[in-house]
Amino acid sequence: MGVTNFLPKILDPIPGGKYAVNMVDYVVNWARANSLWPLTYGTSCCAIEMMSSSMARYDIARFGSEVFRASPRQADLFILAGTITERMAPAVQMLWEQIPGPKYVIGMGACTISGGPFYYNNYSVVRGAAEILPVDVFIPGCPPRPEALFHGLLTLRDKILHETSRDPWHEGEITAPETKDRWGEASQAWATLEKIKDEEMAEARAKFKEENPEYKSSYKPARVTKEEFPEVPHNPGKIVGLPQAELFNIVQEKFPSVTVYGLENSSQENLEALPADMPLDLQVSKKDYLPLIQFLKEDPRTLLNFLIDVTAVDWVDHFDVVAQLMSLEKGHKVFFRLSLTKDDSIAEEKKATSILASAPSLCALYAGAEWKEREVYDMFGIHFEKHPDLRRIFLDKDFVGYPLRKDFTHPHIIRRG
């Protein structure tokens, strides 16, 4: 469009030149509007509908947009299809900057428009794509169907057809991100109004009580009858691998202090009463954690050679680190629950942003533990001893706090109710 922007200055002074400029605008805009090439990039779940729109049933080729480009330098349309997170936002902006102009943005889905259902109780979601990119067309829905995407394309095409070399394309403005604590402000405003209301009604309440000393309200809240549902008996699945009792007996050979989580008495009778498809959940001390897992990995009877996951649970005074392992050859699973007392020596005002516990790392036994333990460190602030690369994996390195802890707060969080 760079050359055509100079046409009005050259041709408008010439008799009939304005019509020539209008004709060039019409031809150029017709070509651009009917050959919008989207970037091959899906931000989240709405991308499923974007992909289906290019299949034979819907055939986005009818609108000249069948050429999804893998490089931003060859695209002129960015379809933001779904939720955008704060961590994702810089990458999205970088891709937008690499697309040559004229270029356009379609915001597809409720999450792209406003944050959608993730707007509340969430610190990590961009509350509207217009905060980071100049969106030309919004398409509501959760998710919008391919027909809605086509309607958005046609709306964008109309916009392009009305551009001229006298009023050429220019990059739009973005809205300022919302940083205020709306929940806190609303709560404070509500409390102030309630206080004013109480003060205004205080005199009337006192007068009514004086005139009606024996008054008792006849209002009784209606009780909803609870519907009774028949109890559905648990249907235990087929036993795969060794049963819980046999696995626990193998553990007791070398680690007699280990217990079964949730059982007051780890007797043979209680173990045999557990559902057959329920993994054995062991409560392990910190000193036994690594040696026990290594023992059960190498013992030919158990062969726990696959790490399913490492996760954690935040309780009031301690964390539970839970390692979930499985034997690929035999099929049985064993969970290892390590309780870690929170560090009470840290000042109360610093606890929410401090490391409160540490656990032995499983990286020496399972290579896959590296990323899983990094996730627990990132979300719970639990340190893993002798981990080769313990740093944040999802959040920025300067992020304050640990989002899956109960003491986590963030100014962007807007709570429901």
C-alpha positions as a Markdown table, in Angstrom:
| # | Residue | x | y | z |
|---|---|---|---|---|
| 1 | Met | 0.0 | 0.0 | 0.0 |
| 2 | Gly | 3.0 | 2.3 | 0.3 |
| 3 | Val | 3.0 | 3.4 | -3.4 |
| 4 | Thr | -0.7 | 3.8 | -3.7 |
| 5 | Asn | -0.8 | 6.2 | -0.7 |
| 6 | Phe | 1.0 | 8.8 | -3.0 |
| 7 | Leu | -1.5 | 8.4 | -5.8 |
| 8 | Pro | -4.0 | 11.1 | -4.5 |
| 9 | Lys | -1.1 | 13.7 | -4.4 |
| 10 | Ile | -0.2 | 12.9 | -8.0 |
| 11 | Leu | -3.5 | 12.2 | -9.7 |
| 12 | Asp | -6.1 | 14.3 | -7.9 |
| 13 | Pro | -4.9 | 17.6 | -9.5 |
| 14 | Ile | -5.3 | 16.1 | -12.9 |
| 15 | Pro | -8.8 | 16.2 | -14.5 |
| 16 | Gly | -10.4 | 12.8 | -13.9 |
| 17 | Gly | -7.6 | 11.8 | -11.7 |
| 18 | Lys | -9.8 | 11.3 | -8.7 |
| 19 | Tyr | -11.7 | 8.6 | -10.6 |
| 20 | Ala | -8.4 | 6.8 | -11.4 |
| 21 | Val | -7.5 | 6.8 | -7.7 |
| 22 | Asn | -10.9 | 5.4 | -6.8 |
| 23 | Met | -10.5 | 2.7 | -9.3 |
| 24 | Val | -7.1 | 1.7 | -8.0 |
| 25 | Asp | -8.5 | 1.7 | -4.4 |
| 26 | Tyr | -11.3 | -0.6 | -5.5 |
| 27 | Val | -9.0 | -3.1 | -7.3 |
| 28 | Val | -6.4 | -3.2 | -4.5 |
| 29 | Asn | -9.0 | -3.5 | -1.7 |
| 30 | Trp | -11.0 | -6.2 | -3.6 |
| 31 | Ala | -7.8 | -8.2 | -3.9 |
| 32 | Arg | -6.8 | -7.7 | -0.2 |
| 33 | Ala | -10.3 | -8.4 | 1.1 |
| 34 | Asn | -10.7 | -11.6 | -0.8 |
| 35 | Ser | -7.3 | -13.1 | 0.0 |
| 36 | Leu | -6.8 | -12.7 | 3.8 |
| 37 | Trp | -4.1 | -15.1 | 4.9 |
| 38 | Pro | -4.5 | -16.1 | 8.5 |
| 39 | Leu | -1.5 | -17.0 | 10.7 |
| 40 | Thr | -1.3 | -20.6 | 11.7 |
| 41 | Tyr | -1.6 | -20.0 | 15.4 |
| 42 | Gly | -4.3 | -21.0 | 17.9 |
| 43 | Thr | -4.2 | -19.4 | 21.4 |
| 44 | Ser | -6.6 | -21.8 | 23.0 |
| 45 | Cys | -9.8 | -24.0 | 22.6 |
| 46 | Cys | -11.6 | -21.8 | 20.1 |
| 47 | Ala | -8.8 | -22.9 | 17.7 |
| 48 | Ile | -10.6 | -26.2 | 17.3 |
| 49 | Glu | -13.5 | -24.3 | 15.5 |
| 50 | Met | -11.0 | -22.3 | 13.5 |
| 51 | Met | -9.4 | -25.5 | 12.3 |
| 52 | Ser | -12.7 | -27.1 | 11.4 |
| 53 | Ser | -13.6 | -24.0 | 9.3 |
| 54 | Ser | -10.8 | -25.0 | 6.9 |
| 55 | Met | -12.1 | -28.5 | 6.5 |
| 56 | Ala | -14.2 | -29.6 | 3.5 |
| 57 | Arg | -17.6 | -29.3 | 5.3 |
| 58 | Tyr | -17.2 | -25.5 | 5.9 |
| 59 | Asp | -14.5 | -24.7 | 3.3 |
| 60 | Ile | -13.0 | -21.3 | 4.3 |
| 61 | Ala | -11.4 | -21.3 | 0.8 |
| 62 | Arg | -14.7 | -19.8 | -0.4 |
| 63 | Phe | -13.6 | -16.6 | 1.3 |
| 64 | Gly | -10.0 | -16.6 | 0.0 |
| 65 | Ser | -8.5 | -17.5 | 3.4 |
| 66 | Glu | -7.5 | -21.1 | 2.8 |
| 67 | Val | -3.8 | -20.3 | 2.9 |
| 68 | Phe | -2.9 | -20.5 | 6.6 |
| 69 | Arg | 0.7 | -19.3 | 6.8 |
| 70 | Ala | 3.2 | -20.8 | 9.2 |
| 71 | Ser | 5.3 | -17.5 | 9.1 |
| 72 | Pro | 3.9 | -14.2 | 10.4 |
| 73 | Arg | 5.9 | -12.5 | 7.6 |
| 74 | Gln | 3.6 | -14.1 | 5.0 |
| 75 | Ala | 0.3 | -13.5 | 6.9 |
| 76 | Asp | -2.0 | -10.5 | 7.1 |
| 77 | Leu | -4.7 | -11.8 | 9.5 |
| 78 | Phe | -4.2 | -12.9 | 13.2 |
| 79 | Ile | -7.1 | -14.9 | 14.5 |
| 80 | Leu | -6.9 | -14.9 | 18.3 |
| 81 | Ala | -8.9 | -18.1 | 19.0 |
| 82 | Gly | -9.4 | -18.4 | 22.7 |
| 83 | Thr | -7.9 | -17.6 | 26.1 |
| 84 | Ile | -4.7 | -15.6 | 26.2 |
| 85 | Thr | -2.6 | -15.8 | 29.3 |
| 86 | Glu | -0.2 | -13.2 | 30.7 |
| 87 | Arg | 2.8 | -15.5 | 29.9 |
| 88 | Met | 1.5 | -15.9 | 26.4 |
| 89 | Ala | 0.9 | -12.2 | 25.7 |
| 90 | Pro | 4.5 | -11.2 | 24.9 |
| 91 | Ala | 4.8 | -14.0 | 22.3 |
| 92 | Val | 1.4 | -12.9 | 20.8 |
| 93 | Gln | 2.6 | -9.3 | 20.6 |
| 94 | Met | 5.9 | -10.3 | 19.0 |
| 95 | Leu | 4.1 | -12.3 | 16.3 |
| 96 | Trp | 1.8 | -9.3 | 15.6 |
| 97 | Glu | 4.9 | -7.0 | 15.2 |
| 98 | Gln | 6.4 | -9.4 | 12.7 |
| 99 | Ile | 3.2 | -9.4 | 10.4 |
| 100 | Pro | 3.7 | -6.7 | 7.7 |
| 101 | Gly | 0.9 | -4.1 | 7.3 |
| 102 | Pro | -1.8 | -3.8 | 6.4 |
| 103 | Lys | -2.8 | -6.4 | 8.9 |
| 104 | Tyr | -5.9 | -7.2 | 10.9 |
| 105 | Val | -6.9 | -9.0 | 14.1 |
| 106 | Ile | -10.1 | -11.1 | 14.7 |
| 107 | Gly | -10.9 | -11.8 | 18.4 |
| 108 | Met | -12.7 | -15.2 | 18.5 |
| 109 | Gly | -14.6 | -16.3 | 21.6 |
| 110 | Ala | -15.7 | -14.9 | 25.0 |
| 111 | Cys | -12.3 | -15.5 | 26.5 |
| 112 | Thr | -10.6 | -13.3 | 23.9 |
| 113 | Ile | -13.2 | -10.6 | 24.3 |
| 114 | Ser | -13.2 | -10.3 | 28.1 |
| 115 | Gly | -11.4 | -13.2 | 29.7 |
| 116 | Gly | -14.6 | -15.3 | 29.7 |
| 117 | Pro | -15.2 | -17.7 | 32.6 |
| 118 | Phe | -11.6 | -17.3 | 33.6 |
| 119 | Tyr | -12.1 | -13.6 | 34.4 |
| 120 | Tyr | -12.9 | -14.5 | 38.0 |
| 121 | Asn | -10.5 | -16.0 | 40.6 |
| 122 | Asn | -7.7 | -15.9 | 38.1 |
| 123 | Tyr | -4.4 | -14.0 | 38.1 |
| 124 | Ser | -3.0 | -15.3 | 34.8 |
| 125 | Val | -5.6 | -14.5 | 32.1 |
| 126 | Val | -5.5 | -11.3 | 29.9 |
| 127 | Arg | -8.9 | -9.7 | 30.4 |
| 128 | Gly | -9.6 | -9.0 | 26.7 |
| 129 | Ala | -7.3 | -9.2 | 23.7 |
| 130 | Ala | -7.8 | -5.5 | 23.1 |
| 131 | Glu | -5.4 | -4.9 | 26.0 |
| 132 | Ile | -2.5 | -6.2 | 24.0 |
| 133 | Leu | -3.5 | -6.0 | 20.3 |
| 134 | Pro | -5.7 | -3.6 | 18.2 |
| 135 | Val | -8.7 | -6.0 | 17.5 |
| 136 | Asp | -10.7 | -5.2 | 14.4 |
| 137 | Val | -13.6 | -7.7 | 14.7 |
| 138 | Phe | -14.9 | -9.5 | 17.8 |
| 139 | Ile | -16.8 | -12.8 | 17.4 |
| 140 | Pro | -18.8 | -13.7 | 20.6 |
| 141 | Gly | -19.4 | -17.4 | 21.6 |
| 142 | Cys | -17.9 | -20.1 | 23.7 |
| 143 | Pro | -16.7 | -21.3 | 21.3 |
| 144 | Pro | -18.1 | -19.6 | 18.1 |
| 145 | Arg | -19.1 | -21.9 | 15.3 |
| 146 | Pro | -17.3 | -21.8 | 12.0 |
| 147 | Glu | -20.3 | -19.9 | 10.5 |
| 148 | Ala | -19.7 | -17.2 | 13.1 |
| 149 | Leu | -16.0 | -17.0 | 12.0 |
| 150 | Phe | -17.1 | -16.6 | 8.4 |
| 151 | His | -19.4 | -13.8 | 9.5 |
| 152 | Gly | -16.4 | -12.2 | 11.2 |
| 153 | Leu | -14.4 | -12.5 | 8.0 |
| 154 | Leu | -17.2 | -10.9 | 6.0 |
| 155 | Thr | -17.4 | -8.0 | 8.5 |
| 156 | Leu | -13.6 | -7.5 | 8.2 |
| 157 | Arg | -13.9 | -7.7 | 4.4 |
| 158 | Asp | -16.4 | -4.8 | 4.5 |
| 159 | Lys | -14.1 | -2.8 | 6.6 |
| 160 | Ile | -11.2 | -3.4 | 4.2 |
| 161 | Leu | -13.3 | -2.4 | 1.2 |
| 162 | His | -14.0 | 1.0 | 2.8 |
| 163 | Glu | -10.3 | 1.8 | 3.2 |
| 164 | Thr | -8.8 | 4.2 | 0.6 |
| 165 | Ser | -5.4 | 5.6 | -0.2 |
| 166 | Arg | -6.8 | 9.0 | 1.0 |
| 167 | Asp | -7.6 | 7.4 | 4.4 |
| 168 | Pro | -5.3 | 4.4 | 4.4 |
| 169 | Trp | -5.0 | 1.5 | 6.9 |
| 170 | His | -3.4 | 2.4 | 10.2 |
| 171 | Glu | -2.8 | 0.3 | 13.2 |
| 172 | Gly | -5.5 | 0.8 | 15.8 |
| 173 | Glu | -5.1 | 1.6 | 19.5 |
| 174 | Ile | -5.1 | -0.9 | 22.4 |
| 175 | Thr | -7.0 | -0.4 | 25.6 |
| 176 | Ala | -5.1 | 0.1 | 28.9 |
| 177 | Pro | -4.8 | -3.1 | 31.0 |
| 178 | Glu | -7.0 | -3.1 | 34.1 |
| 179 | Thr | -4.8 | -3.0 | 37.2 |
| 180 | Lys | -7.1 | -1.8 | 39.9 |
| 181 | Asp | -8.6 | -4.2 | 42.5 |
| 182 | Arg | -12.3 | -4.0 | 41.5 |
| 183 | Trp | -13.3 | -6.7 | 44.0 |
| 184 | Gly | -11.7 | -4.8 | 46.9 |
| 185 | Glu | -13.3 | -1.5 | 45.8 |
| 186 | Ala | -16.7 | -3.1 | 45.3 |
| 187 | Ser | -16.5 | -4.7 | 48.8 |
| 188 | Gln | -15.5 | -1.5 | 50.4 |
| 189 | Ala | -18.3 | 0.4 | 48.7 |
| 190 | Trp | -20.9 | -2.2 | 49.7 |
| 191 | Ala | -19.7 | -2.1 | 53.3 |
| 192 | Thr | -20.0 | 1.7 | 53.3 |
| 193 | Leu | -23.5 | 1.6 | 51.9 |
| 194 | Glu | -24.6 | -1.0 | 54.5 |
| 195 | Lys | -23.2 | 1.2 | 57.3 |
| 196 | Ile | -25.1 | 4.2 | 56.0 |
| 197 | Lys | -28.3 | 2.1 | 55.8 |
| 198 | Asp | -27.9 | 0.8 | 59.3 |
| 199 | Glu | -27.4 | 4.4 | 60.7 |
| 200 | Glu | -30.5 | 5.6 | 58.8 |
| 201 | Met | -32.6 | 2.7 | 60.1 |
| 202 | Ala | -31.3 | 2.7 | 63.7 |
| 203 | Glu | -33.9 | 5.3 | 64.9 |
| 204 | Ala | -36.8 | 3.5 | 63.2 |
| 205 | Arg | -35.7 | 0.1 | 64.6 |
| 206 | Ala | -35.5 | 1.5 | 68.1 |
| 207 | Lys | -38.9 | 3.1 | 67.9 |
| 208 | Phe | -40.5 | 0.0 | 66.5 |
| 209 | Lys | -39.0 | -2.1 | 69.3 |
| 210 | Glu | -40.3 | 0.3 | 71.9 |
| 211 | Glu | -43.8 | 0.3 | 70.4 |
| 212 | Asn | -43.9 | -3.5 | 69.9 |
| 213 | Pro | -41.9 | -5.1 | 72.7 |
| 214 | Glu | -43.6 | -8.5 | 72.2 |
| 215 | Tyr | -43.2 | -8.6 | 68.4 |
| 216 | Lys | -41.8 | -11.8 | 66.9 |
| 217 | Ser | -41.4 | -12.3 | 63.2 |
| 218 | Ser | -43.7 | -14.9 | 61.7 |
| 219 | Tyr | -41.3 | -15.4 | 58.7 |
| 220 | Lys | -39.9 | -18.9 | 58.4 |
| 221 | Pro | -37.5 | -19.7 | 55.6 |
| 222 | Ala | -38.8 | -22.4 | 53.3 |
| 223 | Arg | -36.8 | -25.6 | 53.6 |
| 224 | Val | -36.1 | -27.4 | 50.4 |
| 225 | Thr | -36.8 | -31.1 | 50.7 |
| 226 | Lys | -33.6 | -33.0 | 50.0 |
| 227 | Glu | -34.1 | -35.7 | 47.4 |
| 228 | Glu | -32.9 | -39.1 | 48.4 |
| 229 | Phe | -31.0 | -41.1 | 45.8 |
| 230 | Pro | -30.3 | -44.8 | 46.1 |
| 231 | Glu | -26.8 | -45.7 | 47.0 |
| 232 | Val | -24.9 | -47.0 | 44.0 |
| 233 | Pro | -22.4 | -49.7 | 45.2 |
| 234 | His | -18.8 | -49.4 | 44.1 |
| 235 | Asn | -17.9 | -51.8 | 41.4 |
| 236 | Pro | -14.2 | -52.5 | 41.8 |
| 237 | Gly | -12.2 | -52.9 | 38.7 |
| 238 | Lys | -10.0 | -55.8 | 37.8 |
| 239 | Ile | -6.8 | -56.3 | 39.8 |
| 240 | Val | -3.8 | -55.2 | 37.7 |
| 241 | Gly | -0.4 | -56.3 | 39.0 |
| 242 | Leu | 0.2 | -57.0 | 42.7 |
| 243 | Pro | -2.6 | -56.3 | 45.2 |
| 244 | Gln | -2.2 | -53.6 | 47.8 |
| 245 | Ala | -1.6 | -56.1 | 50.7 |
| 246 | Glu | 1.3 | -57.8 | 48.8 |
| 247 | Leu | 2.9 | -54.5 | 47.8 |
| 248 | Phe | 2.7 | -53.2 | 51.4 |
| 249 | Asn | 4.3 | -56.4 | 52.7 |
| 250 | Ile | 7.2 | -55.9 | 50.3 |
| 251 | Val | 7.6 | -52.3 | 51.6 |
| 252 | Gln | 7.5 | -53.5 | 55.2 |
| 253 | Glu | 10.4 | -55.8 | 54.7 |
| 254 | Lys | 12.9 | -52.9 | 54.6 |
| 255 | Phe | 10.8 | -49.9 | 55.7 |
| 256 | Pro | 8.7 | -50.9 | 58.7 |
| 257 | Ser | 7.9 | -47.3 | 59.7 |
| 258 | Val | 5.9 | -46.7 | 56.4 |
| 259 | Thr | 2.1 | -46.6 | 56.8 |
| 260 | Val | -0.9 | -46.5 | 54.5 |
| 261 | Tyr | -2.4 | -43.0 | 54.2 |
| 262 | Gly | -6.0 | -42.9 | 55.5 |
| 263 | Leu | -5.8 | -46.2 | 57.5 |
| 264 | Glu | -5.5 | -46.1 | 61.3 |
| 265 | Asn | -4.3 | -49.7 | 61.3 |
| 266 | Ser | -2.4 | -51.1 | 58.3 |
| 267 | Ser | -3.5 | -54.6 | 59.1 |
| 268 | Gln | -3.8 | -57.3 | 56.4 |
| 269 | Glu | -7.5 | -57.3 | 56.9 |
| 270 | Asn | -7.8 | -53.6 | 56.3 |
| 271 | Leu | -5.6 | -53.7 | 53.3 |
| 272 | Glu | -7.6 | -56.5 | 51.7 |
| 273 | Ala | -10.7 | -54.5 | 52.2 |
| 274 | Leu | -9.5 | -51.6 | 50.0 |
| 275 | Pro | -11.0 | -51.4 | 46.5 |
| 276 | Ala | -9.0 | -53.5 | 44.0 |
| 277 | Asp | -8.6 | -50.6 | 41.6 |
| 278 | Met | -7.4 | -48.2 | 44.3 |
| 279 | Pro | -3.6 | -47.5 | 44.2 |
| 280 | Leu | -1.7 | -48.1 | 47.4 |
| 281 | Asp | -1.1 | -44.7 | 49.0 |
| 282 | Leu | 1.9 | -44.8 | 51.3 |
| 283 | Gln | 2.7 | -42.2 | 54.0 |
| 284 | Val | 6.5 | -41.9 | 54.0 |
| 285 | Ser | 9.0 | -40.0 | 56.1 |
| 286 | Lys | 11.6 | -37.6 | 54.5 |
| 287 | Lys | 14.5 | -39.9 | 55.2 |
| 288 | Asp | 12.7 | -43.0 | 53.7 |
| 289 | Tyr | 11.3 | -41.2 | 50.7 |
| 290 | Leu | 14.1 | -41.5 | 48.2 |
| 291 | Pro | 15.5 | -44.9 | 49.4 |
| 292 | Leu | 12.0 | -46.5 | 49.4 |
| 293 | Ile | 11.2 | -45.3 | 45.8 |
| 294 | Gln | 14.6 | -46.5 | 44.6 |
| 295 | Phe | 14.1 | -49.9 | 46.3 |
| 296 | Leu | 10.7 | -50.4 | 44.7 |
| 297 | Lys | 12.0 | -49.3 | 41.3 |
| 298 | Glu | 14.8 | -51.8 | 41.3 |
| 299 | Asp | 13.1 | -54.8 | 43.1 |
| 300 | Pro | 12.0 | -57.3 | 40.4 |
| 301 | Arg | 8.7 | -57.9 | 42.3 |
| 302 | Thr | 7.6 | -54.3 | 42.0 |
| 303 | Leu | 9.5 | -52.6 | 39.1 |
| 304 | Leu | 8.1 | -49.1 | 39.6 |
| 305 | Asn | 9.9 | -47.9 | 36.5 |
| 306 | Phe | 7.5 | -45.1 | 35.3 |
| 307 | Leu | 6.9 | -41.8 | 37.0 |
| 308 | Ile | 3.3 | -40.7 | 36.4 |
| 309 | Asp | 3.4 | -37.4 | 38.2 |
| 310 | Val | 4.7 | -35.4 | 41.1 |
| 311 | Thr | 2.2 | -33.0 | 42.7 |
| 312 | Ala | 1.5 | -31.4 | 46.1 |
| 313 | Val | -1.3 | -30.5 | 48.5 |
| 314 | Asp | -1.3 | -27.4 | 50.7 |
| 315 | Trp | -2.7 | -27.9 | 54.2 |
| 316 | Val | -2.8 | -25.4 | 57.1 |
| 317 | Asp | 0.5 | -26.3 | 58.7 |
| 318 | His | 2.2 | -28.6 | 56.1 |
| 319 | Phe | 2.5 | -29.7 | 52.5 |
| 320 | Asp | 2.0 | -33.1 | 51.1 |
| 321 | Val | 4.3 | -33.9 | 48.2 |
| 322 | Val | 2.7 | -36.9 | 46.3 |
| 323 | Ala | 4.8 | -38.9 | 43.8 |
| 324 | Gln | 2.7 | -41.3 | 41.6 |
| 325 | Leu | 4.6 | -44.3 | 40.2 |
| 326 | Met | 3.6 | -47.3 | 38.1 |
| 327 | Ser | 5.1 | -50.5 | 36.8 |
| 328 | Leu | 4.8 | -50.7 | 33.0 |
| 329 | Glu | 5.5 | -54.4 | 33.0 |
| 330 | Lys | 3.1 | -55.4 | 35.9 |
| 331 | Gly | 0.6 | -52.6 | 35.8 |
| 332 | His | 0.2 | -51.8 | 39.5 |
| 333 | Lys | 0.5 | -48.2 | 40.9 |
| 334 | Val | 1.9 | -46.9 | 44.1 |
| 335 | Phe | 1.5 | -43.3 | 45.5 |
| 336 | Phe | 4.1 | -41.9 | 47.9 |
| 337 | Arg | 2.9 | -39.1 | 50.2 |
| 338 | Leu | 5.6 | -37.1 | 51.9 |
| 339 | Ser | 4.4 | -34.6 | 54.6 |
| 340 | Leu | 6.6 | -31.5 | 55.0 |
| 341 | Thr | 6.1 | -29.1 | 57.9 |
| 342 | Lys | 6.0 | -25.5 | 57.0 |
| 343 | Asp | 8.9 | -23.3 | 58.2 |
| 344 | Asp | 7.6 | -21.3 | 61.1 |
| 345 | Ser | 10.8 | -19.2 | 61.5 |
| 346 | Ile | 9.7 | -17.0 | 58.5 |
| 347 | Ala | 7.8 | -13.8 | 59.4 |
| 348 | Glu | 4.1 | -14.0 | 58.8 |
| 349 | Glu | 4.1 | -11.1 | 56.3 |
| 350 | Lys | 6.8 | -12.9 | 54.2 |
| 351 | Lys | 5.4 | -16.4 | 54.2 |
| 352 | Ala | 3.2 | -16.0 | 51.1 |
| 353 | Thr | 6.2 | -15.2 | 49.0 |
| 354 | Ser | 8.8 | -17.5 | 50.6 |
| 355 | Ile | 10.0 | -21.1 | 50.3 |
| 356 | Leu | 8.4 | -22.9 | 53.3 |
| 357 | Ala | 9.6 | -26.5 | 52.8 |
| 358 | Ser | 12.0 | -28.7 | 50.9 |
| 359 | Ala | 11.9 | -32.3 | 49.7 |
| 360 | Pro | 14.4 | -34.7 | 48.1 |
| 361 | Ser | 14.4 | -34.7 | 44.3 |
| 362 | Leu | 13.6 | -37.8 | 42.2 |
| 363 | Cys | 15.6 | -36.6 | 39.2 |
| 364 | Ala | 18.4 | -39.0 | 39.9 |
| 365 | Leu | 15.9 | -41.9 | 39.6 |
| 366 | Tyr | 13.5 | -40.5 | 36.9 |
| 367 | Ala | 14.5 | -38.0 | 34.3 |
| 368 | Gly | 10.9 | -37.0 | 33.9 |
| 369 | Ala | 10.8 | -35.7 | 37.4 |
| 370 | Glu | 12.8 | -32.6 | 36.4 |
| 371 | Trp | 9.8 | -30.7 | 34.8 |
| 372 | Lys | 7.2 | -32.1 | 37.2 |
| 373 | Glu | 9.2 | -30.9 | 40.3 |
| 374 | Arg | 9.7 | -27.6 | 38.6 |
| 375 | Glu | 6.0 | -27.3 | 38.3 |
| 376 | Val | 5.5 | -28.0 | 42.0 |
| 377 | Tyr | 8.2 | -25.5 | 42.8 |
| 378 | Asp | 6.6 | -22.9 | 40.6 |
| 379 | Met | 3.1 | -23.3 | 41.9 |
| 380 | Phe | 3.7 | -24.3 | 45.6 |
| 381 | Gly | 7.1 | -22.9 | 46.4 |
| 382 | Ile | 8.5 | -26.2 | 47.6 |
| 383 | His | 12.3 | -26.6 | 47.1 |
| 384 | Phe | 13.7 | -29.9 | 45.8 |
| 385 | Glu | 17.1 | -30.8 | 47.0 |
| 386 | Lys | 19.8 | -31.7 | 44.4 |
| 387 | His | 17.4 | -30.8 | 41.5 |
| 388 | Pro | 19.6 | -30.0 | 38.4 |
| 389 | Asp | 17.6 | -27.0 | 37.2 |
| 390 | Leu | 15.1 | -25.7 | 39.8 |
| 391 | Arg | 13.5 | -22.6 | 38.3 |
| 392 | Arg | 10.0 | -21.5 | 37.3 |
| 393 | Ile | 8.4 | -23.3 | 34.4 |
| 394 | Phe | 5.1 | -21.6 | 33.8 |
| 395 | Leu | 5.4 | -18.2 | 35.4 |
| 396 | Asp | 7.9 | -15.4 | 34.8 |
| 397 | Lys | 11.0 | -15.6 | 36.9 |
| 398 | Asp | 10.1 | -12.3 | 38.7 |
| 399 | Phe | 6.5 | -13.5 | 39.5 |
| 400 | Val | 5.6 | -12.8 | 43.2 |
| 401 | Gly | 4.1 | -15.7 | 45.1 |
| 402 | Tyr | 3.0 | -19.3 | 44.4 |
| 403 | Pro | -0.5 | -19.5 | 42.9 |
| 404 | Leu | -1.7 | -22.9 | 44.2 |
| 405 | Arg | -1.0 | -22.1 | 47.8 |
| 406 | Lys | -3.9 | -21.0 | 50.0 |
| 407 | Asp | -2.1 | -17.9 | 51.1 |
| 408 | Phe | -1.7 | -16.6 | 47.5 |
| 409 | Thr | -3.2 | -13.2 | 46.6 |
| 410 | His | -3.0 | -11.1 | 43.5 |
| 411 | Pro | -4.4 | -7.7 | 42.6 |
| 412 | His | -5.9 | -9.0 | 39.3 |
| 413 | Ile | -8.0 | -11.6 | 41.0 |
| 414 | Ile | -11.7 | -10.7 | 41.0 |
| 415 | Arg | -13.7 | -13.0 | 43.1 |
| 416 | Arg | -17.3 | -14.2 | 42.5 |
| 417 | Gly | -20.0 | -13.4 | 45.0 |
